[in-house]
Amino acid sequence: MINLSEYISRRTFIKNGLRTLAAVTGLSIGGGYYSHNLEPKWLEIKHNLISHPLIPKGFDGMTMIQFSDTHLGFQFQLNDLQAIVNKINQLDPDIVVFTGDLMDEPNKYKVRNKIPPVLNQLKAPLGKYSIFGNHDHGGYGSEIYRDIMEKSNFTMLQNRSSRISLLSAEEIFLTGVDDAMLGKPDFKKALSGIPKGAFTIMLSHAPDLADTSCNYDIQYQVSGHSHGGQVQIPFIGALVTPPFAEKYTEGTFEIDSLTLHVNRGLGTTRLPYRFLSRPELTVYEFRAE
């Protein structure tokens, strides 16, 4: 006599196995065109609400946009960056943050002098801020990257913080740590000078540093680095995740009293493909509770 639940379980297992096989086969045949030419250009604009009792009333309704991991020179090019700048300006943010990996290989990127004229077009009345990613340090790129971002009127938050204030004297703080792979993240230095009880957002290229952030007086962290795995397989997940992005790969997480959001980035690296991991712009709206 056939056990019905055993039969259904076996059928489900076989069906799931066939779906996975079909997905892998599709990626290797027709999916190759999709993952190389279509999905890398298929931008998702993700909306997140940042709601917290420490957010001053004057910030209620204001917006911050995060873009990350452009990796200029690999697959993402200057015209793609211009399109992103246009899109961000259309969304009319109050604050813009870039969370690292501007160029894939900074010392080999031949037209880096053309980047500041594009990034300078970004409009954000409360400021533009950036941090180091591992690729920004790689290839002797640290000073190249810093020079580009400063010429683009971004405030570099390398183990330091910045006060964002309104005419009403209400304030929040942005702080940033150096990259975990090739830099020297220093939380105490980054948080130095921030008054106790001030709403604080941590910018960290590496999402897994959230396990350190949650031990400090930080309410929110925004990160990139992972590309959402860049290529995901149904029922398996991300094929490859880089160091310091193995625990938190994409999306929003609650870690004790800290909220973390991991942006999937815009460009690609190593392989010029995205599959089930669309490029992302994140729009954060502040809500005073």
BALOBA-1460 file (C-alpha; in Angstrom, 3 decimals):
// residues 289
<rec num="1" residu="m" x="0.000" y="0.000" z="0.000"/>
<rec num="2" residu="i" x="1.386" y="3.450" z="-0.978"/>
<rec num="3" residu="n" x="1.909" y="5.977" z="1.835"/>
<rec num="4" residu="l" x="0.209" y="9.135" z="0.507"/>
<rec num="5" residu="s" x="2.378" y="11.661" z="2.410"/>
<rec num="6" residu="e" x="5.533" y="9.794" z="1.332"/>
<rec num="7" residu="y" x="4.335" y="9.864" z="-2.296"/>
<rec num="8" residu="i" x="3.574" y="13.607" z="-2.165"/>
<rec num="9" residu="s" x="6.967" y="14.346" z="-0.571"/>
<rec num="10" residu="r" x="8.716" y="12.328" z="-3.274"/>
<rec num="11" residu="r" x="6.731" y="14.095" z="-5.999"/>
<rec num="12" residu="t" x="7.525" y="17.525" z="-4.514"/>
<rec num="13" residu="f" x="11.231" y="16.657" z="-4.288"/>
<rec num="14" residu="i" x="11.291" y="15.498" z="-7.921"/>
<rec num="15" residu="k" x="9.374" y="18.594" z="-9.108"/>
<rec num="16" residu="n" x="11.718" y="20.938" z="-7.212"/>
<rec num="17" residu="g" x="14.720" y="19.095" z="-8.599"/>
<rec num="18" residu="l" x="13.394" y="19.426" z="-12.143"/>
<rec num="19" residu="r" x="12.727" y="23.155" z="-11.626"/>
<rec num="20" residu="t" x="16.278" y="23.703" z="-10.375"/>
<rec num="21" residu="l" x="17.666" y="21.742" z="-13.319"/>
<rec num="22" residu="a" x="15.533" y="23.807" z="-15.701"/>
<rec num="23" residu="a" x="16.755" y="27.042" z="-14.114"/>
<rec num="24" residu="v" x="20.401" y="26.024" z="-14.393"/>
<rec num="25" residu="t" x="19.900" y="24.839" z="-17.983"/>
<rec num="26" residu="g" x="18.051" y="28.043" z="-18.856"/>
<rec num="27" residu="l" x="20.844" y="30.157" z="-17.400"/>
<rec num="28" residu="s" x="23.450" y="28.272" z="-19.404"/>
<rec num="29" residu="i" x="21.500" y="28.542" z="-22.685"/>
<rec num="30" residu="g" x="18.901" y="31.276" z="-23.201"/>
<rec num="31" residu="g" x="19.482" y="32.638" z="-19.707"/>
<rec num="32" residu="g" x="22.998" y="33.637" z="-20.702"/>
<rec num="33" residu="y" x="21.623" y="36.437" z="-22.876"/>
<rec num="34" residu="y" x="19.154" y="37.511" z="-20.185"/>
<rec num="35" residu="s" x="21.711" y="37.523" z="-17.359"/>
<rec num="36" residu="h" x="24.350" y="39.350" z="-19.435"/>
<rec num="37" residu="n" x="22.270" y="41.863" z="-21.391"/>
<rec num="38" residu="l" x="18.909" y="42.313" z="-19.666"/>
<rec num="39" residu="e" x="18.941" y="41.878" z="-15.903"/>
<rec num="40" residu="p" x="22.090" y="44.023" z="-15.333"/>
<rec num="41" residu="k" x="20.097" y="46.949" z="-16.833"/>
<rec num="42" residu="w" x="16.797" y="46.128" z="-15.094"/>
<rec num="43" residu="l" x="16.955" y="48.572" z="-12.201"/>
<rec num="44" residu="e" x="14.834" y="48.055" z="-9.087"/>
<rec num="45" residu="i" x="14.010" y="51.099" z="-6.966"/>
<rec num="46" residu="k" x="13.481" y="49.790" z="-3.455"/>
<rec num="47" residu="h" x="11.651" y="51.909" z="-0.854"/>
<rec num="48" residu="n" x="12.477" y="51.515" z="2.832"/>
<rec num="49" residu="l" x="10.958" y="53.356" z="5.776"/>
<rec num="50" residu="i" x="13.310" y="54.434" z="8.572"/>
<rec num="51" residu="s" x="11.058" y="54.905" z="11.569"/>
<rec num="52" residu="h" x="12.468" y="55.541" z="15.043"/>
<rec num="53" residu="p" x="11.646" y="57.565" z="18.180"/>
<rec num="54" residu="l" x="15.056" y="59.300" z="17.993"/>
<rec num="55" residu="i" x="14.364" y="60.824" z="14.570"/>
<rec num="56" residu="p" x="13.551" y="64.542" z="15.080"/>
<rec num="57" residu="k" x="10.189" y="65.765" z="13.802"/>
<rec num="58" residu="g" x="11.864" y="68.091" z="11.307"/>
<rec num="59" residu="f" x="13.248" y="65.084" z="9.424"/>
<rec num="60" residu="d" x="9.833" y="63.472" z="9.035"/>
<rec num="61" residu="g" x="9.221" y="62.772" z="5.329"/>
<rec num="62" residu="m" x="12.776" y="63.528" z="4.217"/>
<rec num="63" residu="t" x="14.507" y="61.028" z="1.930"/>
<rec num="64" residu="m" x="17.957" y="59.538" z="1.508"/>
<rec num="65" residu="i" x="19.063" y="57.573" z="-1.575"/>
<rec num="66" residu="q" x="21.772" y="54.917" z="-1.502"/>
<rec num="67" residu="f" x="23.648" y="53.761" z="-4.580"/>
<rec num="68" residu="s" x="26.513" y="51.304" z="-4.431"/>
<rec num="69" residu="d" x="28.980" y="49.024" z="-6.225"/>
<rec num="70" residu="t" x="29.030" y="50.573" z="-9.679"/>
<rec num="71" residu="h" x="32.333" y="48.859" z="-10.578"/>
<rec num="72" residu="l" x="32.941" y="51.260" z="-13.444"/>
<rec num="73" residu="g" x="34.997" y="49.755" z="-16.235"/>
<rec num="74" residu="f" x="33.903" y="46.132" z="-15.931"/>
<rec num="75" residu="q" x="30.383" y="46.063" z="-17.347"/>
<rec num="76" residu="f" x="28.932" y="49.290" z="-15.946"/>
<rec num="77" residu="q" x="30.104" y="52.323" z="-17.972"/>
<rec num="78" residu="l" x="29.974" y="56.133" z="-17.763"/>
<rec num="79" residu="n" x="26.705" y="56.308" z="-19.708"/>
<rec num="80" residu="d" x="25.197" y="53.915" z="-17.144"/>
<rec num="81" residu="l" x="26.426" y="56.164" z="-14.321"/>
<rec num="82" residu="q" x="24.869" y="59.174" z="-16.056"/>
<rec num="83" residu="a" x="21.550" y="57.328" z="-16.279"/>
<rec num="84" residu="i" x="21.680" y="56.560" z="-12.536"/>
<rec num="85" residu="v" x="22.476" y="60.188" z="-11.704"/>
<rec num="86" residu="n" x="19.485" y="61.284" z="-13.797"/>
<rec num="87" residu="k" x="17.237" y="58.777" z="-12.023"/>
<rec num="88" residu="i" x="18.409" y="59.860" z="-8.550"/>
<rec num="89" residu="n" x="17.781" y="63.514" z="-9.407"/>
<rec num="90" residu="q" x="14.279" y="62.633" z="-10.611"/>
<rec num="91" residu="l" x="13.606" y="61.087" z="-7.191"/>
<rec num="92" residu="d" x="14.652" y="64.384" z="-5.554"/>
<rec num="93" residu="p" x="16.437" y="63.129" z="-2.388"/>
<rec num="94" residu="d" x="17.545" y="65.267" z="0.547"/>
<rec num="95" residu="i" x="20.638" y="63.108" z="1.153"/>
<rec num="96" residu="v" x="22.680" y="60.885" z="-1.190"/>
<rec num="97" residu="v" x="25.059" y="58.163" z="0.033"/>
<rec num="98" residu="f" x="27.451" y="56.001" z="-1.961"/>
<rec num="99" residu="t" x="28.561" y="52.842" z="-0.165"/>
<rec num="100" residu="g" x="31.714" y="51.923" z="-2.061"/>
<rec num="101" residu="d" x="33.314" y="50.204" z="-5.076"/>
<rec num="102" residu="l" x="33.158" y="53.015" z="-7.609"/>
<rec num="103" residu="m" x="35.626" y="51.538" z="-10.134"/>
<rec num="104" residu="d" x="36.469" y="47.889" z="-10.602"/>
<rec num="105" residu="e" x="40.213" y="48.602" z="-10.926"/>
<rec num="106" residu="p" x="40.931" y="52.258" z="-10.071"/>
<rec num="107" residu="n" x="44.516" y="52.401" z="-11.344"/>
<rec num="108" residu="k" x="43.502" y="50.893" z="-14.721"/>
<rec num="109" residu="y" x="40.416" y="53.013" z="-15.351"/>
<rec num="110" residu="k" x="41.527" y="55.370" z="-18.128"/>
<rec num="111" residu="v" x="38.753" y="57.985" z="-18.068"/>
<rec num="112" residu="r" x="38.463" y="58.600" z="-14.340"/>
<rec num="113" residu="n" x="38.715" y="62.367" z="-14.964"/>
<rec num="114" residu="k" x="35.244" y="62.100" z="-16.538"/>
<rec num="115" residu="i" x="33.612" y="60.772" z="-13.355"/>
<rec num="116" residu="p" x="33.421" y="64.016" z="-11.276"/>
<rec num="117" residu="p" x="31.505" y="65.974" z="-13.966"/>
<rec num="118" residu="v" x="28.835" y="63.242" z="-13.833"/>
<rec num="119" residu="l" x="28.675" y="62.836" z="-10.037"/>
<rec num="120" residu="n" x="28.671" y="66.613" z="-9.562"/>
<rec num="121" residu="q" x="25.250" y="66.696" z="-11.201"/>
<rec num="122" residu="l" x="23.735" y="64.904" z="-8.186"/>
<rec num="123" residu="k" x="21.550" y="67.248" z="-6.156"/>
<rec num="124" residu="a" x="21.080" y="66.686" z="-2.422"/>
<rec num="125" residu="p" x="20.425" y="69.757" z="-0.239"/>
<rec num="126" residu="l" x="21.536" y="68.005" z="2.972"/>
<rec num="127" residu="g" x="24.711" y="66.583" z="1.456"/>
<rec num="128" residu="k" x="26.392" y="63.743" z="-0.429"/>
<rec num="129" residu="y" x="28.435" y="61.183" z="1.500"/>
<rec num="130" residu="s" x="30.648" y="58.237" z="0.578"/>
<rec num="131" residu="i" x="32.750" y="55.462" z="2.116"/>
<rec num="132" residu="f" x="35.503" y="53.133" z="0.921"/>
<rec num="133" residu="g" x="34.808" y="49.707" z="-0.547"/>
<rec num="134" residu="n" x="37.432" y="47.001" z="-1.074"/>
<rec num="135" residu="h" x="37.814" y="47.831" z="-4.783"/>
<rec num="136" residu="d" x="38.361" y="51.503" z="-3.923"/>
<rec num="137" residu="h" x="41.436" y="50.492" z="-1.919"/>
<rec num="138" residu="g" x="42.514" y="47.768" z="-4.366"/>
<rec num="139" residu="g" x="45.020" y="48.393" z="-7.143"/>
<rec num="140" residu="y" x="46.601" y="51.313" z="-5.248"/>
<rec num="141" residu="g" x="43.301" y="53.106" z="-5.697"/>
<rec num="142" residu="s" x="42.756" y="54.695" z="-2.264"/>
<rec num="143" residu="e" x="43.937" y="58.208" z="-3.155"/>
<rec num="144" residu="i" x="42.509" y="57.981" z="-6.684"/>
<rec num="145" residu="y" x="39.071" y="57.228" z="-5.250"/>
<rec num="146" residu="r" x="39.308" y="59.858" z="-2.523"/>
<rec num="147" residu="d" x="40.330" y="62.514" z="-5.066"/>
<rec num="148" residu="i" x="37.403" y="61.661" z="-7.366"/>
<rec num="149" residu="m" x="34.819" y="61.755" z="-4.579"/>
<rec num="150" residu="e" x="36.120" y="65.012" z="-3.137"/>
<rec num="151" residu="k" x="36.085" y="66.598" z="-6.613"/>
<rec num="152" residu="s" x="32.491" y="65.321" z="-6.885"/>
<rec num="153" residu="n" x="31.611" y="67.174" z="-3.650"/>
<rec num="154" residu="f" x="31.076" y="64.031" z="-1.587"/>
<rec num="155" residu="t" x="32.047" y="64.045" z="2.087"/>
<rec num="156" residu="m" x="34.284" y="61.051" z="2.781"/>
<rec num="157" residu="l" x="33.351" y="59.171" z="5.946"/>
<rec num="158" residu="q" x="36.421" y="57.047" z="6.562"/>
<rec num="159" residu="n" x="36.154" y="56.283" z="10.270"/>
<rec num="160" residu="r" x="34.475" y="59.610" z="10.893"/>
<rec num="161" residu="s" x="31.012" y="61.087" z="11.235"/>
<rec num="162" residu="s" x="29.073" y="64.053" z="9.903"/>
<rec num="163" residu="r" x="26.277" y="66.035" z="11.538"/>
<rec num="164" residu="i" x="23.203" y="66.715" z="9.411"/>
<rec num="165" residu="s" x="21.259" y="69.603" z="10.866"/>
<rec num="166" residu="l" x="18.212" y="71.679" z="10.054"/>
<rec num="167" residu="l" x="17.527" y="75.377" z="10.670"/>
<rec num="168" residu="s" x="15.498" y="74.272" z="13.681"/>
<rec num="169" residu="a" x="18.756" y="72.904" z="15.182"/>
<rec num="170" residu="e" x="17.386" y="69.367" z="14.978"/>
<rec num="171" residu="e" x="20.057" y="66.879" z="13.933"/>
<rec num="172" residu="i" x="20.904" y="63.325" z="12.961"/>
<rec num="173" residu="f" x="24.341" y="61.815" z="12.322"/>
<rec num="174" residu="l" x="25.871" y="59.825" z="9.476"/>
<rec num="175" residu="t" x="28.992" y="57.883" z="10.320"/>
<rec num="176" residu="g" x="31.162" y="55.589" z="8.215"/>
<rec num="177" residu="v" x="33.791" y="52.935" z="8.787"/>
<rec num="178" residu="d" x="36.625" y="51.954" z="6.493"/>
<rec num="179" residu="d" x="36.350" y="48.790" z="4.387"/>
<rec num="180" residu="a" x="36.652" y="45.522" z="6.303"/>
<rec num="181" residu="m" x="38.713" y="43.655" z="3.683"/>
<rec num="182" residu="l" x="41.430" y="46.136" z="2.665"/>
<rec num="183" residu="g" x="40.933" y="49.031" z="5.060"/>
<rec num="184" residu="k" x="41.037" y="49.519" z="8.824"/>
<rec num="185" residu="p" x="37.529" y="49.964" z="10.254"/>
<rec num="186" residu="d" x="37.575" y="51.820" z="13.565"/>
<rec num="187" residu="f" x="34.150" y="52.089" z="15.195"/>
<rec num="188" residu="k" x="35.241" y="54.130" z="18.189"/>
<rec num="189" residu="k" x="36.911" y="56.719" z="15.985"/>
<rec num="190" residu="a" x="33.930" y="56.782" z="13.615"/>
<rec num="191" residu="l" x="31.504" y="57.436" z="16.482"/>
<rec num="192" residu="s" x="33.673" y="59.922" z="18.325"/>
<rec num="193" residu="g" x="31.867" y="63.206" z="18.954"/>
<rec num="194" residu="i" x="28.330" y="61.904" z="18.364"/>
<rec num="195" residu="p" x="26.179" y="62.870" z="21.359"/>
<rec num="196" residu="k" x="24.434" y="60.085" z="23.221"/>
<rec num="197" residu="g" x="20.852" y="59.596" z="22.101"/>
<rec num="198" residu="a" x="21.328" y="61.114" z="18.626"/>
<rec num="199" residu="f" x="19.836" y="59.103" z="15.759"/>
<rec num="200" residu="t" x="22.830" y="57.580" z="13.951"/>
<rec num="201" residu="i" x="23.153" y="55.819" z="10.588"/>
<rec num="202" residu="m" x="26.247" y="53.722" z="9.928"/>
<rec num="203" residu="l" x="27.633" y="53.449" z="6.392"/>
<rec num="204" residu="s" x="29.644" y="50.240" z="6.059"/>
<rec num="205" residu="h" x="30.549" y="48.686" z="2.729"/>
<rec num="206" residu="a" x="30.651" y="45.277" z="4.426"/>
<rec num="207" residu="p" x="27.206" y="44.215" z="5.712"/>
<rec num="208" residu="d" x="28.489" y="41.613" z="8.157"/>
<rec num="209" residu="l" x="29.985" y="44.402" z="10.283"/>
<rec num="210" residu="a" x="26.402" y="44.903" z="11.472"/>
<rec num="211" residu="d" x="27.234" y="42.340" z="14.159"/>
<rec num="212" residu="t" x="29.689" y="44.931" z="15.505"/>
<rec num="213" residu="s" x="27.465" y="47.958" z="14.865"/>
<rec num="214" residu="c" x="24.695" y="46.488" z="17.025"/>
<rec num="215" residu="n" x="27.000" y="46.754" z="20.056"/>
<rec num="216" residu="y" x="27.139" y="50.550" z="19.703"/>
<rec num="217" residu="d" x="24.623" y="53.386" z="19.850"/>
<rec num="218" residu="i" x="23.725" y="52.971" z="16.159"/>
<rec num="219" residu="q" x="20.139" y="52.586" z="15.020"/>
<rec num="220" residu="y" x="20.492" y="51.871" z="11.286"/>
<rec num="221" residu="q" x="23.200" y="50.537" z="8.951"/>
<rec num="222" residu="v" x="23.311" y="50.663" z="5.144"/>
<rec num="223" residu="s" x="25.723" y="48.453" z="3.213"/>
<rec num="224" residu="g" x="26.525" y="47.063" z="-0.225"/>
<rec num="225" residu="h" x="29.399" y="44.764" z="-1.264"/>
<rec num="226" residu="s" x="27.454" y="41.525" z="-1.789"/>
<rec num="227" residu="h" x="25.706" y="42.334" z="-5.116"/>
<rec num="228" residu="g" x="22.968" y="40.132" z="-3.659"/>
<rec num="229" residu="g" x="25.177" y="37.218" z="-4.669"/>
<rec num="230" residu="q" x="25.010" y="38.549" z="-8.269"/>
<rec num="231" residu="v" x="23.904" y="35.129" z="-9.529"/>
<rec num="232" residu="q" x="21.270" y="33.203" z="-7.582"/>
<rec num="233" residu="i" x="19.911" y="29.736" z="-8.273"/>
<rec num="234" residu="p" x="16.350" y="28.849" z="-7.185"/>
<rec num="235" residu="f" x="16.283" y="26.719" z="-3.992"/>
<rec num="236" residu="i" x="20.039" y="27.176" z="-3.641"/>
<rec num="237" residu="g" x="20.519" y="30.926" z="-3.320"/>
<rec num="238" residu="a" x="23.623" y="32.974" z="-4.045"/>
<rec num="239" residu="l" x="26.375" y="30.977" z="-5.716"/>
<rec num="240" residu="v" x="29.217" y="33.151" z="-4.395"/>
<rec num="241" residu="t" x="29.292" y="35.740" z="-1.625"/>
<rec num="242" residu="p" x="32.415" y="37.764" z="-0.778"/>
<rec num="243" residu="p" x="34.015" y="37.867" z="2.672"/>
<rec num="244" residu="f" x="32.083" y="40.082" z="5.119"/>
<rec num="245" residu="a" x="28.878" y="39.587" z="3.087"/>
<rec num="246" residu="e" x="28.298" y="35.909" z="3.780"/>
<rec num="247" residu="k" x="25.794" y="36.301" z="6.609"/>
<rec num="248" residu="y" x="23.744" y="39.254" z="5.344"/>
<rec num="249" residu="t" x="23.540" y="39.069" z="1.550"/>
<rec num="250" residu="e" x="20.589" y="41.269" z="0.571"/>
<rec num="251" residu="g" x="17.514" y="42.916" z="1.997"/>
<rec num="252" residu="t" x="16.598" y="44.220" z="5.446"/>
<rec num="253" residu="f" x="17.468" y="42.602" z="8.767"/>
<rec num="254" residu="e" x="16.657" y="43.350" z="12.409"/>
<rec num="255" residu="i" x="19.698" y="42.682" z="14.620"/>
<rec num="256" residu="d" x="18.896" y="43.455" z="18.241"/>
<rec num="257" residu="s" x="18.159" y="47.214" z="18.262"/>
<rec num="258" residu="l" x="19.857" y="47.767" z="14.873"/>
<rec num="259" residu="t" x="18.220" y="47.670" z="11.441"/>
<rec num="260" residu="l" x="20.468" y="46.717" z="8.506"/>
<rec num="261" residu="h" x="19.736" y="47.105" z="4.808"/>
<rec num="262" residu="v" x="22.001" y="45.469" z="2.220"/>
<rec num="263" residu="n" x="21.777" y="47.069" z="-1.226"/>
<rec num="264" residu="r" x="22.487" y="44.753" z="-4.203"/>
<rec num="265" residu="g" x="24.539" y="47.409" z="-5.987"/>
<rec num="266" residu="l" x="24.459" y="48.497" z="-9.613"/>
<rec num="267" residu="g" x="27.411" y="46.937" z="-11.414"/>
<rec num="268" residu="t" x="29.022" y="43.525" z="-11.656"/>
<rec num="269" residu="t" x="32.474" y="42.117" z="-11.023"/>
<rec num="270" residu="r" x="34.370" y="38.925" z="-11.902"/>
<rec num="271" residu="l" x="31.501" y="37.744" z="-14.132"/>
<rec num="272" residu="p" x="29.401" y="40.150" z="-16.245"/>
<rec num="273" residu="y" x="26.124" y="38.515" z="-15.190"/>
<rec num="274" residu="r" x="23.191" y="39.087" z="-12.863"/>
<rec num="275" residu="f" x="20.546" y="36.420" z="-12.360"/>
<rec num="276" residu="l" x="17.667" y="36.823" z="-9.882"/>
<rec num="277" residu="s" x="19.645" y="39.679" z="-8.356"/>
<rec num="278" residu="r" x="18.606" y="42.915" z="-10.059"/>
<rec num="279" residu="p" x="20.623" y="46.135" z="-9.638"/>
<rec num="280" residu="e" x="19.186" y="48.315" z="-6.894"/>
<rec num="281" residu="l" x="18.710" y="51.927" z="-5.859"/>
<rec num="282" residu="t" x="17.400" y="52.262" z="-2.306"/>
<rec num="283" residu="v" x="15.171" y="55.168" z="-1.286"/>
<rec num="284" residu="y" x="14.884" y="55.638" z="2.484"/>
<rec num="285" residu="e" x="12.114" y="57.811" z="3.911"/>
<rec num="286" residu="f" x="12.512" y="59.113" z="7.474"/>
<rec num="287" residu="r" x="9.552" y="58.874" z="9.795"/>
<rec num="288" residu="a" x="9.525" y="60.518" z="13.217"/>
<rec num="289" residu="e" x="7.546" y="58.303" z="15.593"/>
